[in-house]
């Protein structure tokens, strides 16, 4: 087998790989796209669970802003001051 034949075989394999119907779904109407994927989804293509990081970050930022405003205005809400919150956090973290 000479170099030309090797090159032809390699090109043929690449064409088969690129135009194979195994890699892409058949032409279907967009309305039925989700139904098709839910029926014929491979194990490799499973949808990853959605992350809740952004939600947790927003909640943490809101709590921080709330405590900051309480401390800045020297207010007490339900007989709890910012110093009480700090003391409870220190008890939890350092076991005092």
C-alpha positions as CSV (number, residue, x, y, z in Angstrom):
1,X,0.0,0.0,0.0
2,X,1.6,3.2,-1.1
3,X,1.2,6.7,0.3
4,X,-1.6,7.7,-2.0
5,X,-3.8,4.8,-1.0
6,X,-3.1,5.5,2.7
7,X,-4.1,9.1,2.2
8,X,-7.3,8.1,0.4
9,X,-8.3,5.7,3.2
10,X,-7.6,8.3,5.8
11,X,-9.7,10.9,3.9
12,X,-12.5,8.4,3.5
13,X,-12.5,7.6,7.2
14,X,-12.6,11.4,8.0
15,X,-15.6,11.9,5.6
16,X,-17.5,9.0,7.1
17,X,-16.8,10.3,10.6
18,X,-17.9,13.9,9.8
19,X,-21.0,13.0,7.9
20,X,-22.1,10.1,10.1
21,X,-25.7,10.3,11.4
22,X,-24.5,8.9,14.7
23,X,-23.3,12.3,15.9
24,X,-26.3,14.3,15.2
25,X,-30.1,13.8,15.5
26,X,-32.2,13.5,12.4
27,X,-33.9,16.6,11.0
28,X,-37.0,17.1,13.2
29,X,-39.3,20.0,13.7
30,X,-38.1,22.4,16.5
31,X,-41.4,21.8,18.3
32,X,-40.5,18.1,18.9
33,X,-36.8,18.7,19.7
34,X,-37.2,18.3,23.5
35,X,-39.4,15.3,23.1
36,X,-36.9,13.6,20.8
37,X,-34.0,14.3,23.1
38,X,-35.8,13.1,26.2
39,X,-36.6,9.8,24.4
40,X,-33.3,9.2,22.7
41,X,-30.8,10.8,25.0
42,X,-27.6,8.9,25.4
43,X,-26.1,8.2,28.9
44,X,-23.1,10.4,27.8
45,X,-25.3,13.3,27.1
46,X,-27.1,13.5,30.4
47,X,-28.0,17.0,31.5
48,X,-25.9,18.2,34.4
49,X,-27.8,19.4,37.5
50,X,-28.2,23.1,37.8
51,X,-26.0,24.9,40.2
52,X,-27.4,26.9,43.1
53,X,-24.2,28.9,43.6
54,X,-25.6,32.1,42.3
55,X,-28.7,31.9,44.5
56,X,-26.6,31.1,47.6
57,X,-24.3,34.1,46.7
58,X,-27.2,36.5,46.4
59,X,-28.7,35.3,49.7
60,X,-25.3,35.7,51.5
61,X,-24.8,39.2,50.0
62,X,-28.3,40.2,51.2
63,X,-27.6,38.9,54.7
64,X,-24.3,40.7,54.8
65,X,-25.9,43.9,53.6
66,X,-28.7,43.5,56.3
67,X,-26.1,43.1,59.1
68,X,-24.0,46.0,57.7
69,X,-27.0,48.3,57.7
70,X,-27.9,47.3,61.3
71,X,-24.4,48.0,62.4
72,X,-24.1,51.3,60.5
73,X,-27.3,52.6,61.9
74,X,-26.7,51.2,65.4
75,X,-30.2,49.6,65.4
76,X,-31.7,46.7,67.1
77,X,-34.2,44.4,65.4
78,X,-36.2,42.1,67.7
79,X,-33.7,42.9,70.5
80,X,-30.8,41.7,68.4
81,X,-27.9,44.0,67.6
82,X,-25.0,43.5,65.2
83,X,-22.7,42.8,68.2
84,X,-25.1,40.0,69.3
85,X,-24.9,38.5,65.8
86,X,-21.1,38.7,65.9
87,X,-20.9,37.1,69.3
88,X,-23.1,34.2,68.2
89,X,-21.0,33.6,65.1
90,X,-17.8,33.6,67.2
91,X,-19.4,31.1,69.6
92,X,-20.3,28.8,66.7
93,X,-16.9,29.1,65.0
94,X,-14.6,29.1,68.0
95,X,-16.6,27.2,70.5
96,X,-16.5,29.9,73.2
